């Protein structure tokens, strides 16, 4: 799919969501439009017209008036080596991740009356952002649901692949909360904070000893900033290696 | 007499497109692009998605067609449409009204000397 069409499809998905169309319907419509564009080779704007007008015809004003059913909410944490599996497990039980909060927790919701199954994928991104990932994945129904440093998580309703069969008749009860600090802060965040704190102290001491004055202004601040960059850099390298190992393992498993 | 031939034809087409879509589904399930090809082959020209998909959407909301999303060989997947019983009844009733209207037009035009 061309970049222009991928952009068109991503814009359409956003416009349909904004209009209040149910997520299941948004995903199916977007996938349908993407397939149509692939088959015809047409330009999205030429084939379907301006995104706003097309979305308004597919999601009439009444879409927002649909009464919302009760929703359960849940915040939980998972470590990077297990998060994708857990996301898909809880997604199969109807939990939709809305975002990742400042403590690294997955903020999730579940429709109490008509829960849908969700599936998730994690992608490695640069620290600058998700670049063109949103547009590339949107035609397949994927929507970004959170970022943490060099990771980006995407979700989509299983209904995109399985149709109405993906609706859950009797979802599992909400998983029990973890006890202690792990309930509130992910191990991912705890390790990052601990490593950053240790490196800051070491950097400050080194700079202070080198200049003979532990509070030497610019040099001290520079040392702190340089020190803070070390754990983040290390995390990037570790994550990149983890992804490589995981990718190799996946290839060998096939 | 201000309408151009193209405008007039577009106006006729707009008025009967939903019936044509229903009629194209009497042979079995189909999807957007395939319906567009059917209409093109019938002589109505290439129907763009921006015209066809909102019609399919309205027909589905009215319960005249049922849609099911399934994976496709090419692309992420598509919605397949089938005619419902209500859609079949509507096609018969409103299709009959169109034929009666067309017969009246034809008769008057013939009297006016249009061959």
Interface residues (C-beta under 8 A of the other chain):
Chain A: X28 X29 X31 X32 X33 X34 X35 X36 X37 X38 X39 X40 X42 X46 X47 X48 X49 X53 X54 X57 X58 X139 X140 X141 X159 X160 X161 X163 X164
Chain B: X31 X32 X33 X48 X49 X50 X53 X54 X57 X68 X69 X70 X71 X72 X74 X75 X76 X77 X78 X79
